[in-house]
Amino acid sequence: MSEQNLNEEEHIRRLRWHCRRGIKEVEVLLVPFFEERYTGLSAADKLLFEKLLEQHDVDMFEWFTHRSKPEEADLAHIVSLVLSRVGS
């Protein structure tokens, strides 16, 4: 196995781990989205998902429960993608 494949696998493992959150309501959205949809995302959306994982759990909870919206359009886009998984 090449070093690049090992690096990619490690990156995927780290992302999967970062989907685990302190607020269960956030985790139950992130983990299935990651497992089911991450590999099919465009490169840009993959980066946005990683950016989303850098956000605070409380902020994501507010966004996922429609109590507020991200101020940044790119975060609003990835939040809508995560939420669209629930609707399908």
ROSE-4610 file (N, C-alpha, C; in Angstrom, 1 decimal, always signed):
// ROSE-4610
residu = [M/M/M/S/S/S/E/E/E/Q/Q/Q/N/N/N/L/L/L/N/N/N/E/E/E/E/E/E/E/E/E/H/H/H/I/I/I/R/R/R/R/R/R/L/L/L/R/R/R/W/W/W/H/H/H/C/C/C/R/R/R/R/R/R/G/G/G/I/I/I/K/K/K/E/E/E/V/V/V/E/E/E/V/V/V/L/L/L/L/L/L/V/V/V/P/P/P/F/F/F/F/F/F/E/E/E/E/E/E/R/R/R/Y/Y/Y/T/T/T/G/G/G/L/L/L/S/S/S/A/A/A/A/A/A/D/D/D/K/K/K/L/L/L/L/L/L/F/F/F/E/E/E/K/K/K/L/L/L/L/L/L/E/E/E/Q/Q/Q/H/H/H/D/D/D/V/V/V/D/D/D/M/M/M/F/F/F/E/E/E/W/W/W/F/F/F/T/T/T/H/H/H/R/R/R/S/S/S/K/K/K/P/P/P/E/E/E/E/E/E/A/A/A/D/D/D/L/L/L/A/A/A/H/H/H/I/I/I/V/V/V/S/S/S/L/L/L/V/V/V/L/L/L/S/S/S/R/R/R/V/V/V/G/G/G/S/S/S]
num = [1/1/1/2/2/2/3/3/3/4/4/4/5/5/5/6/6/6/7/7/7/8/8/8/9/9/9/10/10/10/11/11/11/12/12/12/13/13/13/14/14/14/15/15/15/16/16/16/17/17/17/18/18/18/19/19/19/20/20/20/21/21/21/22/22/22/23/23/23/24/24/24/25/25/25/26/26/26/27/27/27/28/28/28/29/29/29/30/30/30/31/31/31/32/32/32/33/33/33/34/34/34/35/35/35/36/36/36/37/37/37/38/38/38/39/39/39/40/40/40/41/41/41/42/42/42/43/43/43/44/44/44/45/45/45/46/46/46/47/47/47/48/48/48/49/49/49/50/50/50/51/51/51/52/52/52/53/53/53/54/54/54/55/55/55/56/56/56/57/57/57/58/58/58/59/59/59/60/60/60/61/61/61/62/62/62/63/63/63/64/64/64/65/65/65/66/66/66/67/67/67/68/68/68/69/69/69/70/70/70/71/71/71/72/72/72/73/73/73/74/74/74/75/75/75/76/76/76/77/77/77/78/78/78/79/79/79/80/80/80/81/81/81/82/82/82/83/83/83/84/84/84/85/85/85/86/86/86/87/87/87/88/88/88]
x = [+0.9/+0.0/+0.9/+0.5/+1.4/+1.2/+2.2/+2.1/+1.0/+0.6/-0.5/-1.8/-2.0/-3.2/-3.2/-2.1/-2.1/-2.4/-1.9/-2.3/-3.7/-4.3/-5.7/-6.6/-6.2/-6.9/-6.8/-5.7/-5.5/-6.4/-6.4/-7.2/-8.7/-9.2/-10.6/-10.8/-9.9/-10.1/-10.2/-9.4/-9.4/-10.7/-11.2/-12.5/-13.6/-13.6/-14.6/-14.7/-13.5/-13.4/-13.9/-13.6/-14.1/-15.6/-16.2/-17.7/-18.3/-17.6/-18.1/-18.0/-19.2/-19.3/-19.8/-19.7/-20.2/-21.7/-22.3/-23.8/-24.3/-25.0/-25.5/-26.3/-27.1/-28.0/-27.1/-25.9/-25.0/-24.4/-23.9/-23.2/-24.1/-25.4/-26.3/-26.6/-26.3/-26.4/-25.0/-23.9/-22.6/-22.1/-22.2/-21.7/-22.3/-23.7/-24.3/-24.0/-24.0/-23.7/-22.3/-21.3/-20.0/-19.9/-20.5/-20.4/-21.1/-22.2/-23.0/-22.6/-22.2/-22.1/-20.8/-19.9/-18.6/-17.8/-17.7/-16.9/-17.4/-18.7/-19.3/-19.3/-18.8/-18.8/-17.7/-17.9/-16.9/-15.7/-14.6/-13.4/-13.7/-14.4/-14.7/-15.7/-16.7/-17.6/-16.9/-15.9/-15.2/-14.4/-13.8/-13.2/-14.1/-15.3/-16.3/-16.8/-16.9/-17.3/-16.2/-15.0/-13.9/-13.9/-14.3/-14.4/-15.6/-16.7/-17.8/-17.4/-16.5/-16.1/-15.2/-14.7/-13.9/-14.8/-16.1/-17.0/-17.4/-17.9/-18.4/-19.7/-19.8/-21.0/-22.2/-22.2/-23.4/-23.8/-22.9/-23.3/-23.9/-23.3/-23.8/-25.2/-25.4/-26.7/-27.8/-27.4/-28.3/-28.7/-27.7/-27.9/-28.7/-28.4/-29.1/-30.5/-30.9/-32.2/-33.0/-32.4/-33.0/-33.2/-32.5/-32.6/-31.8/-30.8/-30.0/-29.4/-28.7/-28.0/-26.6/-25.7/-24.3/-24.2/-23.4/-23.2/-22.5/-21.6/-20.8/-21.6/-21.7/-22.5/-22.0/-20.6/-20.1/-20.5/-20.5/-21.0/-22.5/-23.2/-24.7/-24.9/-24.1/-24.2/-24.0/-22.9/-22.6/-23.6/-24.1/-25.2/-26.4/-26.8/-27.9/-27.7/-26.5/-26.2/-26.4/-25.9/-26.0/-27.5/-28.2/-29.7/-30.5/-30.0/-30.7/-30.7/-29.7/-29.6/-30.8/-31.2/-32.3/-33.6/-33.7/-35.0/-35.1/-34.0/-34.1/-34.3]
y = [-1.2/+0.0/+1.2/+2.2/+3.4/+4.3/+5.2/+6.1/+7.1/+7.4/+8.3/+7.6/+6.3/+5.6/+5.5/+5.3/+5.3/+6.6/+7.7/+9.1/+9.3/+8.9/+9.1/+8.3/+7.1/+6.3/+6.9/+7.4/+8.0/+9.3/+10.0/+11.2/+10.9/+9.9/+9.4/+9.0/+8.3/+7.8/+9.0/+10.0/+11.2/+12.0/+12.1/+12.8/+12.0/+10.7/+9.9/+10.2/+10.2/+10.5/+11.8/+12.8/+14.2/+14.4/+13.4/+13.4/+13.1/+12.4/+12.1/+13.4/+13.8/+15.1/+14.9/+16.0/+16.0/+16.1/+16.7/+16.8/+15.7/+14.8/+13.6/+14.0/+15.0/+15.4/+15.8/+16.4/+16.8/+15.5/+14.7/+13.4/+12.6/+12.4/+11.6/+12.1/+13.3/+13.9/+13.7/+14.0/+14.1/+12.7/+11.7/+10.4/+9.7/+9.6/+9.0/+9.8/+11.1/+11.9/+11.5/+11.5/+11.2/+9.8/+8.8/+7.4/+7.2/+7.9/+7.7/+8.6/+9.8/+10.8/+11.4/+11.4/+12.1/+11.7/+10.5/+10.1/+10.6/+10.8/+11.3/+12.9/+13.5/+15.0/+15.5/+16.7/+17.3/+17.7/+17.9/+18.3/+19.5/+20.5/+21.7/+21.4/+20.6/+20.3/+19.4/+18.6/+17.9/+18.8/+19.9/+20.9/+21.6/+21.9/+22.6/+21.7/+20.4/+19.5/+19.5/+19.5/+19.6/+20.9/+22.0/+23.3/+23.2/+22.5/+22.3/+21.6/+20.6/+19.9/+20.7/+21.8/+22.7/+23.6/+23.7/+24.6/+24.0/+24.9/+24.4/+23.6/+22.6/+21.8/+22.6/+23.6/+24.4/+25.1/+25.7/+26.3/+25.3/+24.2/+23.2/+22.7/+22.6/+22.2/+23.3/+24.5/+25.6/+25.6/+25.3/+25.3/+24.1/+22.9/+21.7/+21.7/+22.5/+22.5/+23.7/+24.4/+25.6/+26.7/+26.8/+27.9/+29.1/+28.9/+30.0/+29.4/+30.3/+29.9/+30.4/+29.6/+30.1/+31.5/+32.3/+33.6/+33.5/+32.5/+32.3/+31.4/+31.8/+31.1/+29.7/+29.5/+28.2/+27.2/+27.7/+26.8/+26.5/+27.6/+27.3/+26.3/+26.3/+25.3/+23.9/+23.7/+22.3/+21.9/+22.8/+22.5/+22.0/+22.7/+22.2/+20.8/+20.5/+19.2/+18.1/+18.4/+17.5/+17.3/+18.4/+18.3/+17.6/+17.7/+17.1/+15.6/+15.0/+13.6/+13.1/+13.9/+13.5/+13.5/+14.4/+14.5/+13.5/+12.8/+11.8/+10.4]
z = [+0.0/+0.0/+0.0/-0.8/-0.9/+0.3/+0.4/+1.6/+1.4/+0.2/+0.0/+0.4/+0.1/+0.5/+2.1/+2.7/+4.2/+4.7/+4.1/+4.6/+4.4/+3.3/+3.0/+4.1/+4.3/+5.3/+6.7/+7.0/+8.3/+8.4/+7.3/+7.3/+7.5/+6.8/+6.9/+8.4/+9.0/+10.4/+11.3/+11.1/+11.9/+11.7/+10.5/+10.2/+10.9/+10.8/+11.4/+12.9/+13.5/+15.0/+15.3/+14.5/+14.7/+14.6/+13.9/+13.8/+15.2/+16.0/+17.4/+18.2/+18.7/+19.4/+20.8/+21.6/+22.9/+23.0/+22.0/+21.9/+21.0/+21.5/+20.8/+19.6/+19.7/+18.5/+17.3/+17.6/+16.5/+15.9/+16.8/+16.4/+15.5/+15.9/+15.1/+13.7/+13.5/+12.1/+11.4/+12.1/+11.4/+11.0/+11.9/+11.7/+10.5/+10.4/+9.2/+7.9/+8.0/+6.8/+6.3/+7.3/+6.9/+6.3/+6.9/+6.5/+5.1/+4.9/+3.7/+2.5/+2.8/+1.8/+1.5/+2.5/+2.4/+1.2/+0.9/-0.3/-1.6/-1.7/-2.9/-3.0/-2.0/-2.1/-3.0/-3.6/-4.4/-3.4/-4.0/-3.2/-2.4/-3.0/-2.2/-1.1/-1.3/-0.2/+0.9/+0.5/+1.5/+2.4/+1.9/+2.7/+3.6/+3.0/+3.9/+5.0/+4.8/+5.8/+6.9/+6.5/+7.5/+8.3/+7.6/+8.2/+9.2/+8.9/+9.8/+11.0/+10.9/+12.1/+13.0/+12.5/+13.4/+14.2/+14.0/+14.7/+16.0/+16.9/+18.2/+18.1/+19.0/+19.0/+19.2/+20.1/+20.4/+19.1/+18.3/+17.1/+16.1/+16.0/+15.1/+15.5/+16.8/+17.3/+16.9/+17.1/+16.7/+15.2/+14.4/+13.0/+12.6/+13.2/+12.8/+13.3/+14.3/+14.8/+14.3/+13.3/+12.7/+13.6/+14.7/+15.6/+15.2/+14.4/+13.7/+12.5/+11.7/+10.5/+10.6/+10.0/+9.9/+9.2/+9.7/+9.0/+7.7/+7.7/+6.4/+5.5/+4.2/+3.2/+3.0/+3.0/+2.8/+3.9/+5.1/+6.2/+6.1/+5.7/+5.5/+4.4/+3.4/+2.4/+2.9/+3.6/+4.1/+5.2/+6.0/+6.9/+6.2/+5.1/+4.3/+3.7/+3.3/+2.8/+3.9/+5.1/+6.2/+6.5/+6.6/+6.9/+5.7/+4.5/+3.4/+3.5/+4.2/+4.4/+5.2/+6.2/+7.0/+6.3/+5.3/+4.5/+3.5/+3.2/+2.1/+2.6]
